Amino acid sequence: MQIVIDIPDIMYTKIQNGKTDKRTLETVILHGAPLPKGHGRLIDADKLWDSYHDLDYDFYDALDLADTIIEAESEEEE
């Protein structure tokens, strides 16, 4: 399962430095948003929109150039 979490920078730094407790980590995970199984690649739609305009409304070129935030989950992963 993949989840997206939104945490303050200071909390992320504490987690990286091992200066947090199990309860804090559990809370962060519980507030995450699960991604649907078999999702496609996740991109920044605002950047895609800007590229679309910059490329004279060529959607396929804009989509090809869009930076991937999270890779697509293959059907085979569990």
C-alpha positions as CSV (number, residue, x, y, z in Angstrom):
1,M,0.0,0.0,0.0
2,Q,1.2,3.5,-0.8
3,I,0.0,6.6,1.2
4,V,0.6,10.3,0.8
5,I,1.2,12.2,4.0
6,D,1.4,15.9,4.7
7,I,3.5,16.9,7.6
8,P,5.2,20.1,8.7
9,D,8.9,20.4,7.8
10,I,9.9,20.5,11.5
11,M,8.2,17.1,12.2
12,Y,9.8,15.6,9.1
13,T,13.3,16.7,10.3
14,K,12.6,15.2,13.8
15,I,11.5,11.9,12.2
16,Q,14.7,11.9,10.1
17,N,16.8,12.5,13.1
18,G,15.1,9.8,15.2
19,K,13.8,12.4,17.6
20,T,10.1,11.3,17.6
21,D,8.1,8.6,19.3
22,K,6.0,5.7,18.0
23,R,2.7,7.5,18.7
24,T,3.7,10.5,16.6
25,L,4.6,8.2,13.7
26,E,1.4,6.3,14.0
27,T,-0.6,9.6,14.0
28,V,1.2,10.8,10.8
29,I,0.5,7.5,9.0
30,L,-3.2,7.4,10.2
31,H,-3.7,10.9,8.7
32,G,-2.2,9.8,5.3
33,A,-4.3,9.4,2.1
34,P,-4.1,5.9,0.7
35,L,-3.5,5.8,-3.1
36,P,-5.8,3.5,-5.0
37,K,-4.4,0.2,-6.1
38,G,-3.1,0.2,-9.6
39,H,-2.9,4.1,-9.8
40,G,-1.1,5.7,-12.7
41,R,1.8,8.0,-12.3
42,L,1.1,11.1,-10.3
43,I,2.1,14.5,-11.7
44,D,1.6,18.2,-10.8
45,A,-1.5,19.2,-12.8
46,D,-0.7,22.9,-12.5
47,K,2.7,22.4,-14.1
48,L,1.1,20.3,-16.8
49,W,-1.4,23.1,-17.5
50,D,1.5,25.6,-17.8
51,S,3.4,23.3,-20.2
52,Y,0.3,22.7,-22.2
53,H,0.0,26.4,-22.9
54,D,3.7,26.9,-23.4
55,L,3.7,24.1,-26.0
56,D,0.9,25.7,-28.1
57,Y,-1.8,23.4,-26.6
58,D,0.0,20.1,-27.5
59,F,-1.4,17.9,-24.7
60,Y,0.7,14.8,-25.5
61,D,4.0,16.7,-25.5
62,A,3.1,18.5,-22.3
63,L,2.1,15.1,-20.7
64,D,5.4,13.5,-21.9
65,L,7.4,16.3,-20.3
66,A,5.5,16.4,-17.0
67,D,7.7,15.5,-14.0
68,T,6.6,12.4,-12.2
69,I,5.9,12.9,-8.5
70,I,5.1,9.2,-7.7
71,E,5.6,6.4,-10.2
72,A,2.7,4.3,-11.4
73,E,1.9,1.2,-9.4
74,S,2.0,-1.9,-11.5
75,E,-0.9,-4.3,-11.5
76,E,1.5,-7.0,-10.2
77,E,2.5,-5.2,-6.9
78,E,0.7,-6.2,-3.7
